Amino acid sequence: MAERRCVFIDFDGTFAHHGVAPREHAEATHRARENGHLILLCTGRPASIVAPEVAALFDGVVASAGGWIRVGEQLLRDLRFPEELGRRAVEVLQHHDVPFTLETPDALLCSPRAADELRARVRPPLPEDGVGGGLQDLIDAIDLAEDLAGASFAKISLWGSPVRVEQLAAEIGPEVGALPNSITDDVSSGELHLVSVDKADGVQVVAEHLGMDRASTVGIGDGMNDLGMLCATGTAFAVEGAPAAVLEAAGGVSVPGPQQHGIVTAFERLGML
């Protein structure tokens, strides 16, 4: 039996492909938990677009890139944009006529126009065999809000901006960071987030809550928003094909992507199965 581990796994591109987790990943997670290990989802997605059947695979969920944390049935964190900063962010986006969604644990809040654009933009592919609803989870979470400027939210997703995502963040204020689209080179799409919130914070909060030391923690991810998580954990795996900075944060150690069942590979290397 390997030493007890506490593993933090990114969702899109790591645990799942197009929002659907292969059954091999679900089974490996079940077996690892049966063997006494703690497995947590650590995603940039808000909790509202983590399918219940996906969340049920794990001991807990770190969502909104560290802003929302649940372990078992206990909610440990629910951080949102401060009211005035949130209002400023929405005003800047509306000034530039940028379509966007406000990410909350319960829904993706947006205008009717943004909702129509998002539904047309996403176009969920044919369902894959696995766990999760794929991109349909995103569509199902859409909720129209009359007063977006007064909404309480954790993060912003945007697309089709006439100005770069980094410029929008700079206009809103130094408390806000920008994360360009990680899938394409489209600098008009991406995320706006609180610079004070990171997946690394989620790792630390969960590890302290569970009484796990850093040496027992593991991070697995593929994107730029995984850098903090990979650096904060005692052992790190990047996904093959990840950006150079992500591979470097994992010390050059990598596993295959979800279609090649990389989580199974990582668990086997750690002796967790």
C-alpha positions in Angstrom: 0.0 0.0 0.0 1.4 3.4 -1.1 1.5 6.3 1.3 -1.8 8.0 1.6 -2.1 10.8 -1.1 -4.3 13.8 -1.5 -4.6 14.3 -5.3 -5.9 17.5 -7.0 -7.0 16.9 -10.6 -7.9 19.5 -13.3 -11.0 18.8 -15.3 -11.0 20.0 -18.9 -8.1 18.5 -20.8 -6.9 16.5 -17.8 -9.7 14.4 -16.3 -12.1 15.0 -19.1 -12.2 15.4 -22.9 -14.8 18.0 -24.1 -16.4 17.9 -20.6 -16.8 14.1 -20.5 -14.6 11.9 -18.3 -13.7 8.5 -19.6 -15.0 5.7 -17.5 -11.5 4.5 -17.0 -10.8 7.7 -15.1 -14.0 7.3 -13.0 -13.0 3.7 -12.2 -9.4 4.6 -11.3 -10.7 7.4 -9.0 -13.1 5.0 -7.3 -10.3 2.4 -6.8 -7.9 5.0 -5.4 -10.4 6.2 -2.9 -11.2 2.7 -1.8 -7.5 2.3 -1.2 -7.6 5.2 1.2 -6.5 8.1 -1.0 -8.2 11.4 -1.2 -9.1 12.6 -4.7 -10.4 16.1 -5.4 -11.4 17.9 -8.6 -9.5 21.2 -8.9 -11.1 23.1 -11.8 -11.4 26.6 -13.2 -15.1 25.8 -13.9 -17.6 27.2 -11.4 -19.5 24.6 -9.5 -22.6 25.3 -11.6 -21.0 23.5 -14.6 -19.6 20.6 -12.7 -22.1 17.8 -13.4 -23.4 16.2 -10.2 -22.3 12.8 -11.5 -18.8 14.2 -12.0 -18.7 15.8 -8.5 -19.8 12.5 -7.0 -16.6 10.8 -8.1 -14.5 12.9 -5.8 -14.0 13.5 -2.1 -14.4 17.2 -2.8 -14.4 19.9 -5.4 -12.2 23.0 -5.7 -14.0 25.1 -8.3 -13.7 28.7 -9.7 -9.9 28.2 -9.7 -9.7 28.1 -5.9 -12.6 30.5 -5.2 -15.1 27.8 -4.2 -14.2 24.8 -2.1 -16.3 21.9 -0.9 -15.0 18.8 0.9 -17.6 16.2 1.6 -20.7 18.1 2.5 -18.8 21.0 4.0 -18.4 24.3 2.1 -15.0 25.7 3.0 -14.8 28.7 0.8 -17.1 30.9 -1.5 -15.1 33.9 -2.6 -16.7 36.5 -5.0 -15.8 39.8 -6.6 -16.3 42.6 -4.1 -19.5 44.5 -4.9 -18.0 47.7 -6.3 -15.3 45.8 -8.2 -17.9 43.5 -9.7 -20.0 46.5 -10.8 -16.9 48.1 -12.4 -16.0 44.9 -14.3 -19.5 44.7 -15.7 -19.5 48.3 -16.7 -16.2 48.0 -18.5 -17.4 45.0 -20.4 -20.6 46.6 -21.4 -18.8 49.8 -22.5 -16.7 47.7 -24.9 -19.8 45.7 -26.0 -18.2 42.4 -24.9 -20.4 39.3 -24.6 -19.7 37.6 -21.3 -21.0 35.3 -18.5 -20.7 35.9 -14.8 -19.7 32.6 -13.2 -21.4 31.7 -9.9 -21.7 28.4 -8.0 -25.3 28.1 -9.1 -25.5 29.5 -12.7 -23.8 31.3 -15.6 -25.4 34.7 -15.5 -25.6 36.6 -18.8 -27.7 38.9 -21.0 -30.1 37.4 -23.6 -27.8 38.4 -26.4 -24.8 36.7 -24.7 -26.9 33.6 -24.0 -27.9 33.3 -27.7 -24.2 33.8 -28.7 -23.0 31.3 -26.2 -25.5 28.6 -27.4 -24.5 29.2 -31.0 -20.8 29.3 -30.2 -20.6 26.1 -28.0 -22.5 23.7 -30.3 -22.1 20.6 -28.1 -20.6 17.6 -30.0 -22.2 14.2 -30.1 -22.2 12.6 -26.7 -19.1 10.6 -25.8 -19.2 7.5 -23.6 -18.3 8.6 -20.1 -19.3 10.6 -17.1 -20.6 14.1 -17.5 -22.8 15.9 -20.0 -19.9 17.5 -22.0 -20.5 21.0 -23.2 -24.2 20.6 -22.6 -23.4 21.2 -18.9 -22.4 24.7 -19.8 -25.6 25.4 -21.8 -27.8 24.0 -19.0 -26.3 26.4 -16.5 -27.2 29.6 -18.4 -29.5 32.0 -16.5 -30.6 35.4 -17.6 -30.1 38.2 -15.2 -31.8 41.6 -15.3 -29.1 43.4 -13.3 -25.7 42.0 -14.2 -23.9 44.9 -12.6 -25.5 44.1 -9.2 -24.8 40.3 -9.4 -22.5 38.4 -7.1 -20.0 36.2 -9.0 -16.6 34.6 -8.7 -15.2 34.9 -12.2 -16.0 36.1 -15.7 -15.7 34.3 -19.1 -15.8 36.4 -22.2 -15.4 36.0 -26.0 -15.4 38.1 -29.1 -13.9 41.2 -27.4 -12.8 44.1 -29.6 -9.9 44.6 -27.2 -7.5 42.1 -25.6 -8.4 40.4 -22.4 -5.4 41.9 -20.7 -6.5 45.4 -21.6 -9.9 44.8 -20.1 -8.3 43.6 -16.8 -6.1 46.7 -16.7 -9.2 49.0 -17.2 -11.1 47.3 -14.4 -8.3 47.5 -11.9 -5.2 45.8 -10.4 -7.3 43.4 -8.4 -8.3 41.6 -11.6 -6.1 39.3 -13.7 -6.6 38.0 -17.2 -6.3 34.5 -18.6 -6.5 34.3 -22.4 -8.2 31.4 -24.1 -6.1 28.3 -23.3 -7.4 26.3 -26.2 -6.7 28.7 -29.1 -4.6 31.8 -29.7 -7.8 33.9 -29.7 -6.8 36.9 -27.5 -10.3 38.3 -27.7 -11.6 35.4 -25.5 -10.6 34.3 -22.0 -11.3 34.9 -18.3 -11.2 37.7 -15.8 -10.4 36.6 -12.2 -9.4 38.0 -8.9 -5.6 38.0 -8.7 -5.8 37.0 -5.0 -7.5 33.7 -5.9 -5.6 30.7 -7.3 -5.8 26.9 -7.4 -2.8 26.9 -5.1 -5.0 28.5 -2.4 -7.5 25.7 -2.9 -4.7 23.1 -2.4 -3.6 24.7 0.8 -7.1 25.2 2.3 -8.0 21.5 1.5 -4.7 20.1 2.7 -4.9 22.0 6.0 -8.6 20.9 6.5 -7.7 17.3 5.9 -4.5 17.4 7.8 -2.3 16.4 4.9 1.2 17.7 4.6 2.6 19.1 1.3 4.7 16.0 0.6 1.5 13.9 0.4 -0.2 16.2 -2.1 -0.3 15.6 -5.9 -1.4 18.0 -8.7 -2.3 17.0 -12.2 -3.1 19.6 -14.9 -2.7 20.9 -18.4 -3.4 24.6 -18.4 -1.9 27.9 -17.4 -4.4 28.2 -14.5 -2.9 25.0 -13.1 0.6 26.5 -12.5 -0.2 27.4 -8.9 -1.6 24.0 -8.2 1.4 22.2 -9.7 3.9 24.3 -7.8 2.0 24.0 -4.5 1.8 20.2 -4.4 4.6 17.8 -3.4 4.3 15.8 -6.6 3.1 17.2 -10.0 2.2 15.8 -13.4 1.6 17.8 -16.5 -0.5 16.5 -19.4 1.5 15.8 -22.6 1.3 18.7 -25.0 0.7 21.3 -22.2 2.4 24.7 -22.5 6.1 24.8 -21.7 5.5 26.7 -18.4 3.1 24.0 -17.3 5.6 21.2 -18.1 8.3 23.1 -16.3 6.1 23.5 -13.2 5.7 19.7 -13.1 9.5 19.3 -13.4 9.1 17.9 -16.9 7.0 14.9 -15.6 4.0 14.2 -17.8 1.2 11.7 -18.4 -1.1 11.2 -21.5 -4.3 13.2 -21.9 -7.8 11.9 -21.0 -8.3 10.0 -24.3 -5.2 7.9 -23.4 -6.3 7.7 -19.7 -3.5 9.7 -18.2 -5.0 9.7 -14.7 -4.8 5.9 -14.7 -1.1 6.2 -15.6 -0.4 8.8 -12.9 -2.2 6.7 -10.2 -0.3 3.6 -11.3 3.1 5.4 -11.1 2.2 6.5 -7.6 1.2 3.0 -6.6 -2.3 4.1 -5.7 -4.2 1.4 -7.5 
